[in-house]
Amino acid sequence: AIPAYSLVKFGSNDGEVVAAAAATDKIIGVSTEIAAASGERCDVQVDDIAYVLLGGTVTRGDLITADSAGAGVAAAPATGVNNRTIGIAMKSGVVGDIIDVLIYPGSVQG
């Protein structure tokens, strides 16, 4: 299942996405306000400013990556470790908040 406002990555087949489950996943976008069950269609936002459900405390300006449930968390890779990121937090928030994130896919190394 893909919860609303979650970070997503490519699935096993072309045209499919699944919820991201790690900071190292190749995150491609954010699901919209409509959650999707496994195998259902899902709208994914890949640019502009998207709403993201948080799985941790984030400060505006933080680079955002995925936790194990596809929620957004601040990227904080260990030394020598890469994190894939989906964008930049435009607001601060805590677990359960939905904040604006400027979609800007990339990666960061610790």
Secondary structure, 3 states (H helix, E strand, C coil): CECCCCEEEECCCCCCEEECCCCCCCEEEEECCCCECCCCCCCEECCCEEEEEECCCECCCCEEEECCCCCEEECCCCCCCEEEEEEEECCCECCCCEEEEEEEEEEEEC
